[in-house]
Amino acid sequence: MKPFNRLFVFIYYAAGLLADILHPVSVEGVERLPKNGALLCPNHSSNWDPILVAIAMPRTGGMVFMGKEQLFRIPPLGWLFRKLGAFPVKRGGNDLTAM
């Protein structure tokens, strides 16, 4: 698993600090996550879910994010998501490249 880049680390801590102030999050059971990886699928009750899930997870090991391809078409967001290590997924069908 490749290490996080500096941009990811900066955003991770900045978003974590902001979330602690505006919307504190508590997580139970992180110690029970398997060491060799897990698939986390938030229910997306809001657009903040992916960010809150990411900052709630420990920064040990690697995290890989996927997002709907429509978000990657927006120039600033697509660039940022790719820099953070995310990849696009086609919705509405079977996207085998996502696996």
Secondary structure as GFF3:
##gff-version 3
##sequence-region A 1 99
A	DSSP	alpha_helix	6	22	.	.	.	ID=ss1
A	DSSP	three_ten_helix	30	32	.	.	.	ID=ss2
A	DSSP	alpha_helix	49	56	.	.	.	ID=ss3
A	DSSP	beta_strand	66	68	.	.	.	ID=ss4
A	DSSP	alpha_helix	69	72	.	.	.	ID=ss5
A	DSSP	alpha_helix	75	83	.	.	.	ID=ss6
A	DSSP	beta_strand	87	89	.	.	.	ID=ss7
A	DSSP	three_ten_helix	96	98	.	.	.	ID=ss8
###
